[in-house]
Amino acid sequence: MSTDTEKHRALLSALRDALGKGDGSFERAVTDAFEHVFEHLVRLNDHVSLGGPDGSAPHLKPGESPTLR
């Protein structure tokens, strides 16, 4: 099983376990889940963005020569 799948299950479990408790654990579980979602969004954005993560030139396509730009 992938580490990411294990992380997802742990996050969901923490949310379920904390539901209805008044000790702040639910808020912590929600925050942890959103942080993980944002990590996914950053990776997705880096993967599909036209430029690099720092705003640099667009990523090269497989087999594309950088000298043709």
All heavy atoms as TSV, in Angstrom:
chain	resi	resn	atom	element	x	y	z
A	1	MET	N	N	0.850	-1.174	0.000
A	1	MET	CA	C	0.000	0.000	0.000
A	1	MET	C	C	0.895	1.235	0.000
A	1	MET	O	O	1.905	1.284	0.680
A	1	MET	CB	C	-0.892	-0.033	1.240
A	1	MET	CG	C	-1.841	1.130	1.306
A	1	MET	SD	S	-2.887	1.154	2.774
A	1	MET	CE	C	-3.550	-0.480	2.802
A	2	SER	N	N	0.517	2.220	-0.768
A	2	SER	CA	C	1.346	3.413	-0.851
A	2	SER	C	C	1.289	4.191	0.455
A	2	SER	O	O	0.312	4.146	1.194
A	2	SER	CB	C	0.901	4.301	-2.013
A	2	SER	OG	O	-0.236	5.050	-1.659
A	3	THR	N	N	2.352	4.916	0.695
A	3	THR	CA	C	2.425	5.752	1.889
A	3	THR	C	C	1.319	6.799	1.865
A	3	THR	O	O	0.754	7.134	2.908
A	3	THR	CB	C	3.796	6.436	1.967
A	3	THR	OG1	O	4.801	5.423	1.943
A	3	THR	CG2	C	3.944	7.265	3.208
A	4	ASP	N	N	1.013	7.320	0.676
A	4	ASP	CA	C	-0.026	8.337	0.561
A	4	ASP	C	C	-1.395	7.760	0.923
A	4	ASP	O	O	-2.184	8.419	1.595
A	4	ASP	CB	C	-0.034	8.912	-0.862
A	4	ASP	CG	C	-0.398	10.386	-0.873
A	4	ASP	OD1	O	-0.020	11.107	0.063
A	4	ASP	OD2	O	-1.053	10.801	-1.829
A	5	THR	N	N	-1.667	6.557	0.504
A	5	THR	CA	C	-2.935	5.914	0.849
A	5	THR	C	C	-3.027	5.706	2.354
A	5	THR	O	O	-4.072	5.950	2.961
A	5	THR	CB	C	-3.086	4.565	0.111
A	5	THR	OG1	O	-3.041	4.804	-1.293
A	5	THR	CG2	C	-4.392	3.880	0.465
A	6	GLU	N	N	-1.935	5.297	2.956
A	6	GLU	CA	C	-1.908	5.135	4.409
A	6	GLU	C	C	-2.154	6.470	5.098
A	6	GLU	O	O	-2.885	6.531	6.092
A	6	GLU	CB	C	-0.569	4.547	4.844
A	6	GLU	CG	C	-0.360	3.122	4.401
A	6	GLU	CD	C	1.055	2.622	4.639
A	6	GLU	OE1	O	1.856	3.344	5.261
A	6	GLU	OE2	O	1.351	1.506	4.196
A	7	LYS	N	N	-1.562	7.528	4.580
A	7	LYS	CA	C	-1.753	8.866	5.139
A	7	LYS	C	C	-3.221	9.273	5.034
A	7	LYS	O	O	-3.797	9.803	5.978
A	7	LYS	CB	C	-0.858	9.865	4.408
A	7	LYS	CG	C	-1.016	11.304	4.825
A	7	LYS	CD	C	-0.409	11.558	6.181
A	7	LYS	CE	C	-0.438	13.035	6.503
A	7	LYS	NZ	N	0.172	13.328	7.778
A	8	HIS	N	N	-3.837	9.017	3.876
A	8	HIS	CA	C	-5.248	9.356	3.680
A	8	HIS	C	C	-6.129	8.618	4.684
A	8	HIS	O	O	-7.027	9.216	5.291
A	8	HIS	CB	C	-5.701	9.027	2.262
A	8	HIS	CG	C	-5.037	9.850	1.217
A	8	HIS	ND1	N	-5.152	9.563	-0.119
A	8	HIS	CD2	C	-4.240	10.954	1.305
A	8	HIS	CE1	C	-4.458	10.451	-0.810
A	8	HIS	NE2	N	-3.902	11.295	0.035
A	9	ARG	N	N	-5.867	7.347	4.872
A	9	ARG	CA	C	-6.664	6.562	5.825
A	9	ARG	C	C	-6.473	7.069	7.247
A	9	ARG	O	O	-7.424	7.142	8.021
A	9	ARG	CB	C	-6.307	5.088	5.725
A	9	ARG	CG	C	-6.838	4.478	4.447
A	9	ARG	CD	C	-6.604	3.007	4.386
A	9	ARG	NE	N	-7.215	2.486	3.166
A	9	ARG	CZ	C	-6.956	1.309	2.662
A	9	ARG	NH1	N	-6.111	0.502	3.268
A	9	ARG	NH2	N	-7.544	0.908	1.554
A	10	ALA	N	N	-5.247	7.442	7.586
A	10	ALA	CA	C	-4.977	7.963	8.929
A	10	ALA	C	C	-5.691	9.298	9.149
A	10	ALA	O	O	-6.247	9.544	10.226
A	10	ALA	CB	C	-3.470	8.120	9.141
A	11	LEU	N	N	-5.683	10.149	8.137
A	11	LEU	CA	C	-6.365	11.440	8.251
A	11	LEU	C	C	-7.869	11.253	8.419
A	11	LEU	O	O	-8.500	11.913	9.253
A	11	LEU	CB	C	-6.069	12.318	7.028
A	11	LEU	CG	C	-4.647	12.859	6.925
A	11	LEU	CD1	C	-4.393	13.428	5.528
A	11	LEU	CD2	C	-4.383	13.902	7.998
A	12	LEU	N	N	-8.453	10.365	7.623
A	12	LEU	CA	C	-9.892	10.101	7.737
A	12	LEU	C	C	-10.235	9.489	9.092
A	12	LEU	O	O	-11.242	9.845	9.715
A	12	LEU	CB	C	-10.355	9.178	6.607
A	12	LEU	CG	C	-10.427	9.819	5.231
A	12	LEU	CD1	C	-10.678	8.758	4.164
A	12	LEU	CD2	C	-11.513	10.878	5.197
A	13	SER	N	N	-9.403	8.602	9.561
A	13	SER	CA	C	-9.617	7.979	10.856
A	13	SER	C	C	-9.559	9.020	11.973
A	13	SER	O	O	-10.384	9.007	12.897
A	13	SER	CB	C	-8.569	6.888	11.087
A	13	SER	OG	O	-8.745	6.297	12.344
A	14	ALA	N	N	-8.596	9.923	11.887
A	14	ALA	CA	C	-8.472	10.977	12.896
A	14	ALA	C	C	-9.706	11.875	12.895
A	14	ALA	O	O	-10.189	12.280	13.961
A	14	ALA	CB	C	-7.210	11.800	12.643
A	15	LEU	N	N	-10.231	12.168	11.705
A	15	LEU	CA	C	-11.452	12.982	11.618
A	15	LEU	C	C	-12.630	12.264	12.266
A	15	LEU	O	O	-13.383	12.850	13.040
A	15	LEU	CB	C	-11.770	13.309	10.158
A	15	LEU	CG	C	-10.908	14.389	9.509
A	15	LEU	CD1	C	-11.083	14.367	7.997
A	15	LEU	CD2	C	-11.252	15.752	10.077
A	16	ARG	N	N	-12.791	10.988	11.949
A	16	ARG	CA	C	-13.905	10.220	12.519
A	16	ARG	C	C	-13.783	10.121	14.043
A	16	ARG	O	O	-14.767	10.270	14.766
A	16	ARG	CB	C	-13.941	8.819	11.914
A	16	ARG	CG	C	-14.493	8.788	10.522
A	16	ARG	CD	C	-14.659	7.340	10.042
A	16	ARG	NE	N	-14.703	7.307	8.610
A	16	ARG	CZ	C	-13.743	6.836	7.815
A	16	ARG	NH1	N	-12.649	6.319	8.325
A	16	ARG	NH2	N	-13.865	6.867	6.506
A	17	ASP	N	N	-12.577	9.836	14.510
A	17	ASP	CA	C	-12.362	9.670	15.947
A	17	ASP	C	C	-12.596	10.969	16.717
A	17	ASP	O	O	-13.040	10.948	17.861
A	17	ASP	CB	C	-10.948	9.165	16.231
A	17	ASP	CG	C	-10.710	7.746	15.753
A	17	ASP	OD1	O	-11.704	7.026	15.469
A	17	ASP	OD2	O	-9.531	7.351	15.640
A	18	ALA	N	N	-12.281	12.093	16.101
A	18	ALA	CA	C	-12.378	13.379	16.787
A	18	ALA	C	C	-13.771	13.996	16.706
A	18	ALA	O	O	-14.076	14.917	17.467
A	18	ALA	CB	C	-11.355	14.347	16.200
A	19	LEU	N	N	-14.600	13.487	15.821
A	19	LEU	CA	C	-15.934	14.054	15.624
A	19	LEU	C	C	-16.727	14.040	16.930
A	19	LEU	O	O	-16.844	13.023	17.605
A	19	LEU	CB	C	-16.676	13.262	14.554
A	19	LEU	CG	C	-17.973	13.852	14.037
A	19	LEU	CD1	C	-17.713	15.210	13.391
A	19	LEU	CD2	C	-18.604	12.925	13.023
A	20	GLY	N	N	-17.249	15.207	17.293
A	20	GLY	CA	C	-18.084	15.319	18.478
A	20	GLY	C	C	-17.330	15.576	19.767
A	20	GLY	O	O	-17.943	15.841	20.794
A	21	LYS	N	N	-16.019	15.476	19.742
A	21	LYS	CA	C	-15.242	15.774	20.943
A	21	LYS	C	C	-15.086	17.284	21.059
A	21	LYS	O	O	-14.966	17.987	20.072
A	21	LYS	CB	C	-13.863	15.117	20.873
A	21	LYS	CG	C	-13.913	13.614	20.912
A	21	LYS	CD	C	-12.518	13.035	20.911
A	21	LYS	CE	C	-12.579	11.515	20.985
A	21	LYS	NZ	N	-11.252	10.920	20.923
A	22	GLY	N	N	-15.060	17.760	22.247
A	22	GLY	CA	C	-14.928	19.193	22.459
A	22	GLY	C	C	-13.539	19.591	22.920
A	22	GLY	O	O	-13.376	20.608	23.577
A	23	ASP	N	N	-12.552	18.785	22.570
A	23	ASP	CA	C	-11.204	19.034	23.073
A	23	ASP	C	C	-10.251	19.649	22.043
A	23	ASP	O	O	-9.059	19.722	22.260
A	23	ASP	CB	C	-10.593	17.736	23.605
A	23	ASP	CG	C	-10.474	16.658	22.535
A	23	ASP	OD1	O	-10.866	16.903	21.374
A	23	ASP	OD2	O	-9.980	15.557	22.864
A	24	GLY	N	N	-10.782	20.065	20.900
A	24	GLY	CA	C	-9.943	20.665	19.862
A	24	GLY	C	C	-9.332	19.651	18.907
A	24	GLY	O	O	-8.670	20.037	17.945
A	25	SER	N	N	-9.558	18.381	19.156
A	25	SER	CA	C	-8.955	17.363	18.296
A	25	SER	C	C	-9.567	17.360	16.893
A	25	SER	O	O	-8.868	17.079	15.910
A	25	SER	CB	C	-9.058	15.972	18.920
A	25	SER	OG	O	-10.401	15.627	19.159
A	26	PHE	N	N	-10.847	17.700	16.782
A	26	PHE	CA	C	-11.464	17.741	15.460
A	26	PHE	C	C	-10.868	18.875	14.632
A	26	PHE	O	O	-10.544	18.689	13.455
A	26	PHE	CB	C	-12.986	17.901	15.558
A	26	PHE	CG	C	-13.661	17.849	14.212
A	26	PHE	CD1	C	-13.827	16.642	13.559
A	26	PHE	CD2	C	-14.121	19.006	13.605
A	26	PHE	CE1	C	-14.437	16.586	12.312
A	26	PHE	CE2	C	-14.739	18.952	12.363
A	26	PHE	CZ	C	-14.891	17.746	11.714
A	27	GLU	N	N	-10.687	20.031	15.238
A	27	GLU	CA	C	-10.086	21.163	14.527
A	27	GLU	C	C	-8.673	20.813	14.070
A	27	GLU	O	O	-8.264	21.141	12.957
A	27	GLU	CB	C	-10.064	22.410	15.424
A	27	GLU	CG	C	-11.435	23.014	15.657
A	27	GLU	CD	C	-12.249	22.307	16.744
A	27	GLU	OE1	O	-11.760	21.321	17.359
A	27	GLU	OE2	O	-13.387	22.729	16.972
A	28	ARG	N	N	-7.927	20.120	14.909
A	28	ARG	CA	C	-6.564	19.705	14.561
A	28	ARG	C	C	-6.617	18.714	13.388
A	28	ARG	O	O	-5.818	18.803	12.458
A	28	ARG	CB	C	-5.891	19.068	15.775
A	28	ARG	CG	C	-4.487	18.608	15.541
A	28	ARG	CD	C	-3.542	19.797	15.473
A	28	ARG	NE	N	-2.898	19.793	14.160
A	28	ARG	CZ	C	-2.290	20.805	13.598
A	28	ARG	NH1	N	-2.213	21.953	14.206
A	28	ARG	NH2	N	-1.738	20.708	12.419
A	29	ALA	N	N	-7.554	17.779	13.433
A	29	ALA	CA	C	-7.676	16.780	12.367
A	29	ALA	C	C	-8.051	17.443	11.040
A	29	ALA	O	O	-7.531	17.072	9.985
A	29	ALA	CB	C	-8.707	15.721	12.747
A	30	VAL	N	N	-8.940	18.432	11.096
A	30	VAL	CA	C	-9.329	19.151	9.877
A	30	VAL	C	C	-8.132	19.922	9.323
A	30	VAL	O	O	-7.864	19.892	8.120
A	30	VAL	CB	C	-10.514	20.100	10.153
A	30	VAL	CG1	C	-10.747	21.050	8.983
A	30	VAL	CG2	C	-11.769	19.304	10.451
A	31	THR	N	N	-7.400	20.580	10.199
A	31	THR	CA	C	-6.217	21.325	9.768
A	31	THR	C	C	-5.204	20.386	9.120
A	31	THR	O	O	-4.645	20.698	8.059
A	31	THR	CB	C	-5.578	22.065	10.961
A	31	THR	OG1	O	-6.536	22.971	11.501
A	31	THR	CG2	C	-4.336	22.825	10.537
A	32	ASP	N	N	-4.952	19.243	9.733
A	32	ASP	CA	C	-4.016	18.269	9.168
A	32	ASP	C	C	-4.478	17.790	7.793
A	32	ASP	O	O	-3.672	17.656	6.861
A	32	ASP	CB	C	-3.862	17.065	10.097
A	32	ASP	CG	C	-3.137	17.404	11.392
A	32	ASP	OD1	O	-2.498	18.476	11.473
A	32	ASP	OD2	O	-3.226	16.583	12.329
A	33	ALA	N	N	-5.780	17.543	7.663
A	33	ALA	CA	C	-6.316	17.076	6.382
A	33	ALA	C	C	-6.155	18.145	5.300
A	33	ALA	O	O	-5.737	17.848	4.176
A	33	ALA	CB	C	-7.782	16.686	6.534
A	34	PHE	N	N	-6.462	19.402	5.639
A	34	PHE	CA	C	-6.315	20.472	4.653
A	34	PHE	C	C	-4.852	20.701	4.282
A	34	PHE	O	O	-4.537	20.964	3.122
A	34	PHE	CB	C	-6.959	21.767	5.140
A	34	PHE	CG	C	-8.406	21.873	4.763
A	34	PHE	CD1	C	-9.390	21.694	5.717
A	34	PHE	CD2	C	-8.785	22.132	3.452
A	34	PHE	CE1	C	-10.737	21.777	5.377
A	34	PHE	CE2	C	-10.123	22.223	3.101
A	34	PHE	CZ	C	-11.094	22.049	4.072
A	35	GLU	N	N	-3.953	20.594	5.237
A	35	GLU	CA	C	-2.532	20.739	4.921
A	35	GLU	C	C	-2.114	19.684	3.895
A	35	GLU	O	O	-1.362	19.972	2.965
A	35	GLU	CB	C	-1.687	20.633	6.190
A	35	GLU	CG	C	-1.757	21.872	7.056
A	35	GLU	CD	C	-1.019	21.719	8.378
A	35	GLU	OE1	O	-0.543	20.603	8.697
A	35	GLU	OE2	O	-0.926	22.730	9.096
A	36	HIS	N	N	-2.620	18.474	4.071
A	36	HIS	CA	C	-2.288	17.405	3.134
A	36	HIS	C	C	-2.890	17.673	1.757
A	36	HIS	O	O	-2.246	17.454	0.734
A	36	HIS	CB	C	-2.759	16.054	3.678
A	36	HIS	CG	C	-2.284	14.898	2.868
A	36	HIS	ND1	N	-0.968	14.494	2.850
A	36	HIS	CD2	C	-2.944	14.079	2.022
A	36	HIS	CE1	C	-0.840	13.464	2.033
A	36	HIS	NE2	N	-2.030	13.187	1.512
A	37	VAL	N	N	-4.121	18.169	1.735
A	37	VAL	CA	C	-4.755	18.527	0.458
A	37	VAL	C	C	-3.922	19.589	-0.260
A	37	VAL	O	O	-3.673	19.499	-1.463
A	37	VAL	CB	C	-6.204	19.013	0.674
A	37	VAL	CG1	C	-6.765	19.671	-0.581
A	37	VAL	CG2	C	-7.090	17.860	1.114
A	38	PHE	N	N	-3.469	20.596	0.485
A	38	PHE	CA	C	-2.666	21.655	-0.123
A	38	PHE	C	C	-1.338	21.120	-0.649
A	38	PHE	O	O	-0.844	21.576	-1.684
A	38	PHE	CB	C	-2.447	22.809	0.852
A	38	PHE	CG	C	-3.709	23.585	1.137
A	38	PHE	CD1	C	-4.047	23.941	2.426
A	38	PHE	CD2	C	-4.582	23.947	0.121
A	38	PHE	CE1	C	-5.210	24.648	2.695
A	38	PHE	CE2	C	-5.742	24.654	0.366
A	38	PHE	CZ	C	-6.061	25.009	1.661
A	39	GLU	N	N	-0.749	20.124	0.028
A	39	GLU	CA	C	0.472	19.484	-0.490
A	39	GLU	C	C	0.185	18.847	-1.847
A	39	GLU	O	O	0.989	18.960	-2.779
A	39	GLU	CB	C	0.972	18.423	0.486
A	39	GLU	CG	C	1.548	18.976	1.766
A	39	GLU	CD	C	1.807	17.900	2.813
A	39	GLU	OE1	O	1.721	16.692	2.486
A	39	GLU	OE2	O	2.089	18.266	3.963
A	40	HIS	N	N	-0.965	18.171	-1.948
A	40	HIS	CA	C	-1.357	17.578	-3.227
A	40	HIS	C	C	-1.538	18.653	-4.300
A	40	HIS	O	O	-1.110	18.473	-5.440
A	40	HIS	CB	C	-2.664	16.787	-3.094
A	40	HIS	CG	C	-2.481	15.394	-2.607
A	40	HIS	ND1	N	-1.961	14.393	-3.372
A	40	HIS	CD2	C	-2.764	14.843	-1.398
A	40	HIS	CE1	C	-1.929	13.273	-2.682
A	40	HIS	NE2	N	-2.410	13.512	-1.469
A	41	LEU	N	N	-2.179	19.742	-3.950
A	41	LEU	CA	C	-2.421	20.812	-4.921
A	41	LEU	C	C	-1.124	21.436	-5.404
A	41	LEU	O	O	-0.985	21.751	-6.592
A	41	LEU	CB	C	-3.344	21.868	-4.325
A	41	LEU	CG	C	-4.779	21.425	-4.091
A	41	LEU	CD1	C	-5.557	22.508	-3.345
A	41	LEU	CD2	C	-5.468	21.066	-5.386
A	42	VAL	N	N	-0.162	21.605	-4.533
A	42	VAL	CA	C	1.141	22.148	-4.931
A	42	VAL	C	C	1.812	21.195	-5.912
A	42	VAL	O	O	2.323	21.623	-6.951
A	42	VAL	CB	C	2.038	22.401	-3.700
A	42	VAL	CG1	C	3.475	22.659	-4.113
A	42	VAL	CG2	C	1.505	23.565	-2.895
A	43	ARG	N	N	1.789	19.898	-5.602
A	43	ARG	CA	C	2.407	18.919	-6.514
A	43	ARG	C	C	1.687	18.910	-7.855
A	43	ARG	O	O	2.318	18.848	-8.912
A	43	ARG	CB	C	2.395	17.529	-5.889
A	43	ARG	CG	C	3.373	17.377	-4.761
A	43	ARG	CD	C	3.598	15.934	-4.361
A	43	ARG	NE	N	2.408	15.118	-4.322
A	43	ARG	CZ	C	1.963	14.485	-3.240
A	43	ARG	NH1	N	2.601	14.590	-2.104
A	43	ARG	NH2	N	0.883	13.746	-3.299
A	44	LEU	N	N	0.357	18.968	-7.827
A	44	LEU	CA	C	-0.411	18.992	-9.070
A	44	LEU	C	C	-0.092	20.237	-9.871
A	44	LEU	O	O	0.133	20.168	-11.083
A	44	LEU	CB	C	-1.906	18.917	-8.765
A	44	LEU	CG	C	-2.836	18.959	-9.973
A	44	LEU	CD1	C	-2.597	17.751	-10.865
A	44	LEU	CD2	C	-4.285	19.008	-9.511
A	45	ASN	N	N	-0.057	21.378	-9.225
A	45	ASN	CA	C	0.242	22.629	-9.910
A	45	ASN	C	C	1.633	22.588	-10.529
A	45	ASN	O	O	1.828	23.027	-11.666
A	45	ASN	CB	C	0.116	23.808	-8.949
A	45	ASN	CG	C	0.249	25.126	-9.666
A	45	ASN	OD1	O	-0.446	25.377	-10.640
A	45	ASN	ND2	N	1.162	25.964	-9.200
A	46	ASP	N	N	2.614	22.073	-9.793
A	46	ASP	CA	C	3.966	21.965	-10.329
A	46	ASP	C	C	3.995	21.053	-11.559
A	46	ASP	O	O	4.756	21.266	-12.489
A	46	ASP	CB	C	4.929	21.430	-9.272
A	46	ASP	CG	C	5.214	22.421	-8.169
A	46	ASP	OD1	O	4.862	23.617	-8.324
A	46	ASP	OD2	O	5.781	22.002	-7.142
A	47	HIS	N	N	3.135	20.052	-11.538
A	47	HIS	CA	C	3.105	19.082	-12.632
A	47	HIS	C	C	2.453	19.643	-13.895
A	47	HIS	O	O	2.884	19.352	-15.008
A	47	HIS	CB	C	2.361	17.830	-12.180
A	47	HIS	CG	C	2.224	16.784	-13.232
A	47	HIS	ND1	N	3.283	16.031	-13.665
A	47	HIS	CD2	C	1.155	16.377	-13.947
A	47	HIS	CE1	C	2.872	15.204	-14.608
A	47	HIS	NE2	N	1.581	15.386	-14.795
A	48	VAL	N	N	1.426	20.458	-13.737
A	48	VAL	CA	C	0.664	20.910	-14.895
A	48	VAL	C	C	0.902	22.364	-15.277
A	48	VAL	O	O	0.407	22.811	-16.305
A	48	VAL	CB	C	-0.854	20.703	-14.702
A	48	VAL	CG1	C	-1.170	19.242	-14.504
A	48	VAL	CG2	C	-1.381	21.537	-13.566
A	49	SER	N	N	1.632	23.106	-14.464
A	49	SER	CA	C	1.811	24.530	-14.768
A	49	SER	C	C	2.663	24.711	-16.018
A	49	SER	O	O	3.488	23.861	-16.360
A	49	SER	CB	C	2.463	25.247	-13.588
A	49	SER	OG	O	3.794	24.825	-13.421
A	50	LEU	N	N	2.438	25.806	-16.695
A	50	LEU	CA	C	3.210	26.093	-17.904
A	50	LEU	C	C	4.637	26.468	-17.575
A	50	LEU	O	O	5.536	26.271	-18.381
A	50	LEU	CB	C	2.534	27.218	-18.692
A	50	LEU	CG	C	1.156	26.882	-19.254
A	50	LEU	CD1	C	0.566	28.103	-19.955
A	50	LEU	CD2	C	1.242	25.715	-20.215
A	51	GLY	N	N	4.846	27.018	-16.440
A	51	GLY	CA	C	6.189	27.390	-16.015
A	51	GLY	C	C	6.640	26.528	-14.872
A	51	GLY	O	O	5.898	25.711	-14.341
A	52	GLY	N	N	7.883	26.716	-14.475
A	52	GLY	CA	C	8.387	26.003	-13.323
A	52	GLY	C	C	7.767	26.549	-12.058
A	52	GLY	O	O	7.089	27.572	-12.064
A	53	PRO	N	N	7.987	25.884	-10.928
A	53	PRO	CA	C	7.386	26.313	-9.676
A	53	PRO	C	C	7.828	27.713	-9.248
A	53	PRO	O	O	7.134	28.402	-8.522
A	53	PRO	CB	C	7.840	25.271	-8.665
A	53	PRO	CG	C	8.727	24.336	-9.360
A	53	PRO	CD	C	8.765	24.685	-10.813
A	54	ASP	N	N	8.967	28.159	-9.748
A	54	ASP	CA	C	9.480	29.484	-9.384
A	54	ASP	C	C	9.166	30.528	-10.447
A	54	ASP	O	O	9.711	31.624	-10.423
A	54	ASP	CB	C	10.981	29.406	-9.143
A	54	ASP	CG	C	11.738	28.925	-10.372
A	54	ASP	OD1	O	11.097	28.509	-11.364
A	54	ASP	OD2	O	12.974	28.964	-10.356
A	55	GLY	N	N	8.291	30.190	-11.405
A	55	GLY	CA	C	7.923	31.134	-12.451
A	55	GLY	C	C	8.876	31.117	-13.637
A	55	GLY	O	O	8.809	31.975	-14.503
A	56	SER	N	N	9.760	30.140	-13.673
A	56	SER	CA	C	10.727	30.047	-14.755
A	56	SER	C	C	10.057	29.588	-16.049
A	56	SER	O	O	8.849	29.457	-16.127
A	56	SER	CB	C	11.837	29.069	-14.360
A	56	SER	OG	O	11.291	27.787	-14.131
A	57	ALA	N	N	10.875	29.344	-17.055
A	57	ALA	CA	C	10.370	28.909	-18.363
A	57	ALA	C	C	9.540	27.646	-18.222
A	57	ALA	O	O	9.742	26.860	-17.292
A	57	ALA	CB	C	11.546	28.669	-19.300
A	58	PRO	N	N	8.609	27.445	-19.148
A	58	PRO	CA	C	7.781	26.238	-19.108
A	58	PRO	C	C	8.625	24.970	-19.131
A	58	PRO	O	O	9.722	24.947	-19.678
A	58	PRO	CB	C	6.936	26.340	-20.379
A	58	PRO	CG	C	6.949	27.776	-20.744
A	58	PRO	CD	C	8.269	28.309	-20.263
A	59	HIS	N	N	8.089	23.922	-18.520
A	59	HIS	CA	C	8.766	22.632	-18.525
A	59	HIS	C	C	8.878	22.109	-19.950
A	59	HIS	O	O	7.999	22.333	-20.775
A	59	HIS	CB	C	7.984	21.616	-17.688
A	59	HIS	CG	C	7.890	21.959	-16.247
A	59	HIS	ND1	N	8.957	21.905	-15.383
A	59	HIS	CD2	C	6.845	22.390	-15.499
A	59	HIS	CE1	C	8.583	22.273	-14.184
A	59	HIS	NE2	N	7.297	22.579	-14.224
A	60	LEU	N	N	9.941	21.403	-20.223
A	60	LEU	CA	C	10.102	20.784	-21.534
A	60	LEU	C	C	9.232	19.529	-21.623
A	60	LEU	O	O	9.080	18.802	-20.654
A	60	LEU	CB	C	11.562	20.373	-21.758
A	60	LEU	CG	C	12.563	21.515	-21.867
A	60	LEU	CD1	C	13.971	20.950	-21.933
A	60	LEU	CD2	C	12.277	22.377	-23.071
A	61	LYS	N	N	8.669	19.305	-22.779
A	61	LYS	CA	C	7.916	18.087	-23.016
A	61	LYS	C	C	8.921	16.978	-23.300
A	61	LYS	O	O	10.036	17.243	-23.731
A	61	LYS	CB	C	6.965	18.273	-24.192
A	61	LYS	CG	C	5.897	19.300	-23.907
A	61	LYS	CD	C	5.009	19.519	-25.107
A	61	LYS	CE	C	3.997	20.616	-24.775
A	61	LYS	NZ	N	3.246	21.033	-25.933
A	62	PRO	N	N	8.527	15.716	-23.080
A	62	PRO	CA	C	9.462	14.622	-23.363
A	62	PRO	C	C	9.974	14.695	-24.811
A	62	PRO	O	O	9.195	14.839	-25.749
A	62	PRO	CB	C	8.615	13.375	-23.152
A	62	PRO	CG	C	7.535	13.802	-22.214
A	62	PRO	CD	C	7.266	15.235	-22.553
A	63	GLY	N	N	11.284	14.684	-24.966
A	63	GLY	CA	C	11.900	14.730	-26.276
A	63	GLY	C	C	12.074	16.131	-26.839
A	63	GLY	O	O	12.664	16.308	-27.893
A	64	GLU	N	N	11.557	17.140	-26.170
A	64	GLU	CA	C	11.647	18.511	-26.662
A	64	GLU	C	C	13.039	19.071	-26.372
A	64	GLU	O	O	13.571	18.922	-25.290
A	64	GLU	CB	C	10.589	19.367	-25.972
A	64	GLU	CG	C	10.570	20.802	-26.448
A	64	GLU	CD	C	9.522	21.656	-25.734
A	64	GLU	OE1	O	8.946	21.196	-24.739
A	64	GLU	OE2	O	9.300	22.776	-26.181
A	65	SER	N	N	13.594	19.729	-27.350
A	65	SER	CA	C	14.918	20.314	-27.200
A	65	SER	C	C	14.804	21.736	-26.656
A	65	SER	O	O	14.026	22.535	-27.154
A	65	SER	CB	C	15.623	20.342	-28.563
A	65	SER	OG	O	16.798	21.122	-28.472
A	66	PRO	N	N	15.611	22.075	-25.647
A	66	PRO	CA	C	15.546	23.429	-25.104
A	66	PRO	C	C	16.046	24.478	-26.070
A	66	PRO	O	O	15.743	25.665	-25.951
A	66	PRO	CB	C	16.430	23.362	-23.854
A	66	PRO	CG	C	17.330	22.214	-24.081
A	66	PRO	CD	C	16.571	21.252	-24.941
A	67	THR	N	N	16.799	24.079	-27.103
A	67	THR	CA	C	17.317	25.034	-28.045
A	67	THR	C	C	16.271	25.496	-29.061
A	67	THR	O	O	16.490	26.462	-29.776
A	67	THR	CB	C	18.532	24.461	-28.816
A	67	THR	OG1	O	18.108	23.265	-29.476
A	67	THR	CG2	C	19.659	24.150	-27.862
A	68	LEU	N	N	15.131	24.836	-29.112
A	68	LEU	CA	C	14.075	25.196	-30.059
A	68	LEU	C	C	13.184	26.300	-29.511
A	68	LEU	O	O	12.298	26.782	-30.199
A	68	LEU	CB	C	13.217	23.986	-30.400
A	68	LEU	CG	C	13.940	22.859	-31.154
A	68	LEU	CD1	C	12.998	21.681	-31.371
A	68	LEU	CD2	C	14.472	23.373	-32.475
A	69	ARG	N	N	13.421	26.728	-28.311
A	69	ARG	CA	C	12.557	27.754	-27.705
A	69	ARG	C	C	12.976	29.101	-28.103
A	69	ARG	O	O	13.790	29.769	-28.084
A	69	ARG	CB	C	12.537	27.614	-26.199
A	69	ARG	CG	C	11.823	26.350	-25.824
A	69	ARG	CD	C	11.243	26.487	-24.475
A	69	ARG	NE	N	10.434	25.295	-24.282
A	69	ARG	CZ	C	10.035	24.892	-23.133
A	69	ARG	NH1	N	10.335	25.563	-22.066
A	69	ARG	NH2	N	9.301	23.834	-23.019
